[in-house]
Amino acid sequence: MYLRSRRCPVAVLAVVTECVESEEQRDWLLVRGVHIGQGYLYSEALPLAQFAQRYLPQSWISLSFPYFL
């Protein structure tokens, strides 16, 4: 879901939902146009180093996070 402001019609805001914990919640949000979310349905909370290893390309990790690994 993207929202436009009447005061600033050029700006576009993306709606990000939190606490998505079930497929039912996800489906409800998708029907309403919300396509970005986070919560236990997708992943438990992760320490930064584990997040980097799981979701970032290896080349980024060695350049950006050497002090965390």
C-alpha positions as CSV (number, residue, x, y, z in Angstrom):
1,M,0.0,0.0,0.0
2,Y,1.4,3.3,-1.0
3,L,0.1,6.6,0.4
4,R,0.4,10.1,-1.1
5,S,0.3,13.2,0.9
6,R,-1.9,16.1,-0.3
7,R,0.8,18.5,1.0
8,C,3.6,16.8,-0.9
9,P,2.0,14.8,-3.8
10,V,5.5,13.7,-5.0
11,A,6.3,11.8,-1.8
12,V,5.3,8.2,-1.7
13,L,5.3,6.3,1.5
14,A,5.4,2.5,1.8
15,V,3.4,0.9,4.6
16,V,5.4,-1.7,6.5
17,T,3.6,-3.9,9.0
18,E,5.1,-5.4,12.1
19,C,4.2,-8.4,14.2
20,V,3.0,-10.6,11.3
21,E,2.8,-14.0,13.0
22,S,0.4,-16.1,11.0
23,E,-0.4,-16.8,7.4
24,E,-4.0,-15.5,8.1
25,Q,-2.6,-12.1,9.2
26,R,-0.3,-12.0,6.1
27,D,-3.2,-12.9,3.7
28,W,-5.5,-10.3,5.3
29,L,-2.8,-7.6,4.8
30,L,-2.1,-8.7,1.2
31,V,-5.8,-8.4,0.3
32,R,-5.6,-4.8,1.5
33,G,-2.5,-4.0,-0.5
34,V,0.1,-4.2,2.2
35,H,3.0,-6.1,0.7
36,I,5.9,-5.4,3.1
37,G,6.0,-6.9,6.6
38,Q,8.0,-8.4,9.3
39,G,7.4,-10.8,12.2
40,Y,7.8,-14.3,13.4
41,L,6.0,-15.7,10.3
42,Y,9.2,-14.7,8.4
43,S,12.0,-15.0,11.0
44,E,12.7,-14.8,14.7
45,A,14.8,-11.8,15.9
46,L,18.4,-12.3,14.9
47,P,21.7,-10.8,16.2
48,L,23.3,-8.6,13.5
49,A,26.0,-11.0,12.6
50,Q,23.5,-13.8,12.0
51,F,21.2,-11.5,10.0
52,A,24.2,-10.5,7.8
53,Q,25.2,-14.1,7.2
54,R,21.7,-15.1,6.3
55,Y,20.5,-12.2,4.2
56,L,23.4,-10.2,2.8
57,P,25.7,-11.2,-0.1
58,Q,29.0,-12.6,1.2
59,S,30.9,-9.7,-0.5
60,W,28.9,-7.1,1.5
61,I,29.6,-8.9,4.8
62,S,33.4,-8.8,4.4
63,L,33.3,-5.1,3.4
64,S,30.7,-3.8,5.7
65,F,30.6,-5.9,8.8
66,P,34.1,-7.2,9.5
67,Y,34.0,-6.1,13.1
68,F,30.7,-8.0,13.8
69,L,31.8,-11.4,12.5
